Amino acid sequence: MFTDGRSKKVVFIAHCLLNQNSISDGTAVYPAAFKDIINLFMDNDIGIVQLPCPELCCLGLDRGNVYGADSEVTVENTRIRREMEKSETQQKLKALVDYTMLQIDEYTKHGFEIKGIIGANRSPNCGVETTSDNDAEICGKGVFIAALWEEITKRGLSIPMTGIKGSDDITEKLGKFL
């Protein structure tokens, strides 16, 4: 099965890195997407799977605060984190983790190589090495990535993760996934 022209290699990437229109007001780095990331994986024949945006799916495009851009990024991110930690949001978040795991399980079951998961550092949800909490950028995972990592670990899977920010050298940071 799957003996056609596909590479059987995929990478999972945070929604906002492929669609800057989905992120909280005042935080977009590019008009549309991190083109360097897309080009890097396309040039190396690695398929891109876009992760769901937990904030958009759980809180809406304005994240429940139409004045979010008036606050410092880490302050607004901390507010968003608190909203994502509420019990009513946790059920939606779990559904997004389950949906992502369904895709991971399918690719794994059929012998695809999952090159890694790339999050968005500083994000209250998709940060990998850093996230936002207590009105600051701190070491640690965002709410969604932490829940996803817990499921990946529970299933005994080994999938590397890293996070990036607009100031990172994309080739240097993501070269290990090629």
URWO-V805908 format. One record per residue. N is the residue number from 1. RES is the residue in one small letter. PHI is phi as a letter, one per 20 degrees, with the letter a starting at -180 (* if undefined). NEAR is the number of other ideal C-beta (glycine too) atoms within 8 Angstrom. Layout:
BEGIN
{{N,RES,PHI,NEAR} {N,RES,PHI,NEAR}}
END
This chain:
BEGIN
{{1,m,*,3} {2,f,l,8} {3,t,d,3} {4,d,e,4} {5,g,f,2} {6,r,f,6} {7,s,e,6} {8,k,m,7} {9,k,c,10} {10,v,c,12} {11,v,c,15} {12,f,e,13} {13,i,c,13} {14,a,g,12} {15,h,g,13} {16,c,f,12} {17,l,f,12} {18,l,d,12} {19,n,b,11} {20,q,f,12} {21,n,f,6} {22,s,e,10} {23,i,e,9} {24,s,f,11} {25,d,g,7} {26,g,n,9} {27,t,d,7} {28,a,f,8} {29,v,e,6} {30,y,c,9} {31,p,f,4} {32,a,c,7} {33,a,b,10} {34,f,f,13} {35,k,f,8} {36,d,f,8} {37,i,f,15} {38,i,g,11} {39,n,f,8} {40,l,g,12} {41,f,f,12} {42,m,f,9} {43,d,f,6} {44,n,d,7} {45,d,l,6} {46,i,d,13} {47,g,f,9} {48,i,d,11} {49,v,d,10} {50,q,e,9} {51,l,f,12} {52,p,f,9} {53,c,e,12} {54,p,f,14} {55,e,f,14} {56,l,f,10} {57,c,f,8} {58,c,e,11} {59,l,d,11} {60,g,n,6} {61,l,f,5} {62,d,e,9} {63,r,l,13} {64,g,n,6} {65,n,b,8} {66,v,f,4} {67,y,d,6} {68,g,g,14} {69,a,f,8} {70,d,f,5} {71,s,d,9} {72,e,g,6} {73,v,g,10} {74,t,f,11} {75,v,f,9} {76,e,f,15} {77,n,f,14} {78,t,f,14} {79,r,f,11} {80,i,f,16} {81,r,g,15} {82,r,f,8} {83,e,f,12} {84,m,f,16} {85,e,e,8} {86,k,f,8} {87,s,f,5} {88,e,f,6} {89,t,e,12} {90,q,f,9} {91,q,f,8} {92,k,f,11} {93,l,f,14} {94,k,f,9} {95,a,f,8} {96,l,f,13} {97,v,f,12} {98,d,f,8} {99,y,f,9} {100,t,f,12} {101,m,f,12} {102,l,g,8} {103,q,f,10} {104,i,g,13} {105,d,f,9} {106,e,f,8} {107,y,f,11} {108,t,f,10} {109,k,g,6} {110,h,d,8} {111,g,m,6} {112,f,f,10} {113,e,e,6} {114,i,e,12} {115,k,f,10} {116,g,r,12} {117,i,c,15} {118,i,d,16} {119,g,d,16} {120,a,d,12} {121,n,g,12} {122,r,n,12} {123,s,f,15} {124,p,f,14} {125,n,d,13} {126,c,d,15} {127,g,f,18} {128,v,d,14} {129,e,e,7} {130,t,c,11} {131,t,b,16} {132,s,d,17} {133,d,a,10} {134,n,l,5} {135,d,m,8} {136,a,b,8} {137,e,e,7} {138,i,c,9} {139,c,f,4} {140,g,p,9} {141,k,e,9} {142,g,f,16} {143,v,g,13} {144,f,f,14} {145,i,f,16} {146,a,f,10} {147,a,f,11} {148,l,f,12} {149,w,f,10} {150,e,f,8} {151,e,f,10} {152,i,f,11} {153,t,f,8} {154,k,g,6} {155,r,e,8} {156,g,m,5} {157,l,e,8} {158,s,d,4} {159,i,c,9} {160,p,f,9} {161,m,c,11} {162,t,b,14} {163,g,c,15} {164,i,c,15} {165,k,c,8} {166,g,g,7} {167,s,e,3} {168,d,f,8} {169,d,f,5} {170,i,g,11} {171,t,f,8} {172,e,f,7} {173,k,f,9} {174,l,d,13} {175,g,g,7} {176,k,f,7} {177,f,e,12} {178,l,e,8}}
END
